[in-house]
Each structure stands twice: as structure tokens, then as C-alpha cells.
Amino acid sequence: MRKLFAPAVAALALAGCGMIPGPPGAGGGEERQTQTAAQEPAQQAQPTQTPTQAPSQTSTGSAQQAPAQDTTVIATREAKTGAGDMYGAARVDITSLRRQGKTVSLTWTVTATDGKVNLHNGMGRSALDFTVSNVSLIDPVNAKRYRVARNGTSEDAECVCSGTQGQFLESGEASTLYAVFAAPPPDVTKVNVEMPMIGVLSDVPIS
């Protein structure tokens, strides 16, 4: 039986970007630039709700409505995975990379195809980060990396992204996730998406 974990929406606030040198990690010497997205109209700050989508828990434990889920796959990649003491294989299907004012929202589904896939902390920036905050966008034209937006500037500011605590996918199970980033310049129509455990999905179109 296929189990599906649905994402939750948090209020947008801040996003960071930096020059490309250095893989995603706990800083990597990147220059962080912040930008308040809360000034955007509420309609731009949140993806459209799906009426049939049930609320789920964010990383802070508060119930929110999940963003609308597209069914068209715009990029896909399969990889062997390993995080902690769990090993398996997974397929990532990106279904949306949508520009909304000064931000872009990325939605994707991870499906375990073999073994056990650790989403619990496999896409976070540390062993105690139970989110997908280590996913990033790479703008190859302008040589910039965009980190997941956060709801403040302090070190403990939470990401505007899916929480993944307790998500250990068995073969056949899937989890739909999301993350919000500062938007690249308007003339940038494609970016590369880098995900821990999975690798890079190239030339993902921005809609």
C-alpha cells in the first residue's frame, strides 16, 4: 500500500543566496543576502490550496494547509541513497517550480524504490535538522546558489519548507515536499536543483 506524506505551508519571510563555490552545507562561506517576502500580497506569499488536501504538521508542529500539487513531472532523477544507517534507492519527481513575485516555490515527490530511504534528516543541514533545508537552486547563468528561505535572520530561524521528522520511507512509499526560495532574475527561466542523497536535476523550468 502506498503511503503519502503531504507538505505544509509556512508564512514566507526571508531567503538567502550566494555565489556558487562550496557544496550545500552549514554555510560554506557563502554570502547571505536577505529579502523580506512578507511584503508580497498574501495571494503571492502562499501557493494555492488544494481543497481535498488534508492539513499536516510543519516542523514546528502547527497544522497548515498543504500547497496545491501538480501532477505533471517536469524533472526526474533516480539515485541510490544513504543517510544514517539506512540505505536504499529513490526516485525524485519535481512537479512544480513556480515564480510568485519575489519568490519561487519548489514542489517534489520522493518515492522509495528499494530498501529504506531516510527523509527524517537526510535532506537537512545537520543531523538534528528534520527539514529539507539543504535543498538548493543553482543559477548557472549568474553563478549563484539560492538557499531555502527562512522566517528570520537569527541562527535558529526556521526554514520555509517541509518538515520531515519521522519520515523513513519503505519501498513503494512516497512523500511530497516543498521549499520556498528567493526568485532568480526574471530572465532566468531554468535552474539546476541540488538535493542531498539524490544529486542534481538539471535545467528545471521555472513557470
N, C-alpha and C positions, 0 to 999 in steps of 0.2 A: 504494500500500500504506500502510496506516495505522500510524504508529509511535507507541508509547505509552511515555511516561516515567512510572515509578511513584515515589511518595514514600517517604521513610524516616522511622522513628520515633526521636526522641531522648528522653532522660530529662528529665522535667519539672523545673523548678526555680523560676524567678521570672517574674512577669508584671507589666506596668505599665498604669496607666490614668490618664487626666487629663481635665480639663474640655475641652469641645469646641473652643473658639476655636483657629484655626490649622489648616491642612490638614496631612496626614501629611508629615513631613519629618525633619530631623535634630534633633528636639527641639521646636522651635516654642514654647518657653516653657511647655510642659506640666508639670504637677505629676506626678511619677512616684511611684507607690506600689508597693512590692514585697511579695510574699507567697510564702512557701515552700510549694511544692506537693509537695515531696518527702516531706512528712509524710503524704500521702494513701497509702492502700494501693496496692500495685503494680497491683492489678486496676483501680483508678481512674486511675492515672497514665498508662496506655497503652491506646490503642484495641485492640479485639480483632483478632487476626491473621486474615488470610485464608490458609487452607492452601495455596492454589495460587499465592499471590503471591510472586514471586521477590524476594530481597534486592536493594537498590540502594544507591548511595553517598550518604551525607549530605554536608553542606557541609564536614565535616572529613575526609571520605574513608573513614570506617568503615562497614562493611556492617551494616545493620539490617533488621529485617522491616518491610514496609510495613503501614500500618493497613488495616483492613477497608474495602472500598469498597462503598458503597451504589449502587444503580442508579437509584433514584428521584430525579428532579430536583426540588428544592424552590424554586429560583430560577434565572433565566437572564437573560443580557444579551448583546447583540451590540454591538460598537464597532469603529471604525477605530482602529488602533494605530500608534504611532510611538515608537521608542526607539533612540537612537544614530542610525545612518544607515539603519535598516530601517523600512519602512512596510508595512502590510497591514491585515487585518481579522481579528477573532477573536470566538469565542463562549465565554462562561463559563457553565458549568453547575455550580451548587452542589448537591451531593448529600447533605451532612450538616452539621449544626451541632448537636453533641451535648454536653449537660451531663454532666460526670463529676466529681462532688464539687465542688471549688473551682475547676475549670477547665471550659472549653468547647473542643471540637476542631472545627475547620472543615476540610471536605474539598471540593475543587472540581476541575473539569477545564477546561483551556483548549484549545480547538480552533482551529487556524488555518483561516480560511475563504477567505483571499485573501492574496496576497503572502507576506511573511515576517514572523513575529512574534518579537520579541526577548524571550525569558524569561530569557536569560543574566544580565542585570542590570536588566531592565525593571520588576521588582517589588521591588527592593531600595531601601535608603535612601541609596545613593550609587553612583557608577559602579563601585566595587570591591566592592559588596555583591551576591554571587551567591546570594541567597536571596529569599524572599517576605516579608521582614521589614517592608515598608512597607504591607502589608495591615492594615486595622484594622476593629474593630467600633464602631459608634456606637449608644449607648443614647439615643434621643431623649426618653424619658420623664424620665430623670435628668440629661440633658445631659452625658454622659460618653463619652469615646473610650477604647477599650481597645486597647493595642498588643500585638504578638506577645510571648509570654513569652520570657525569656532565661534562660540557665543560670547566671547570676551577676549581680553588681551593677556590675562594672567596665565600662569603656568598650568593651573588646574581648570582652565576654561574647557568646556565640553564641546566635542565636535558636533556639527550639524549633519548627522549621518546615522545609520542604523547601529543599534546595539546588538551584540552577538553573544552575550553571556549565556552559556549553557547549550550552545548550538554545536553539536557533534553529529555530523550527517553520516548516516549509514548509506550503503549503496542503494540508489533509487530515490533517496530523499533530496529535497531541494529547498533553498532559501532565497527569497527575493530581497534585495538590499538596495539602499540608496545612499548617495552622498551629494553635498552641495559645495560648489567651488565658485571663486570669483570668475567672472567671464573673461575669456581672451578677447583681444580686439575684434571688432565686427568683421574685419576682412579675413579672420581666421575661421575657416569652415570645417577643418578637420584637425583632430589632435590624436596623440597616442595615449592610451590608458595603461598605466602600470599598476599591477596588483600583486601583493605578496603571495607567494606559493604558486601563482598562475603565470606570471610573466607580463609581457607587453602585448596589447592588442593595438595594432597599427591602423592609422587612417580612419578613425571612428568619426563619422559625420556629425556635426552639430546642427540641430534642427531649430 
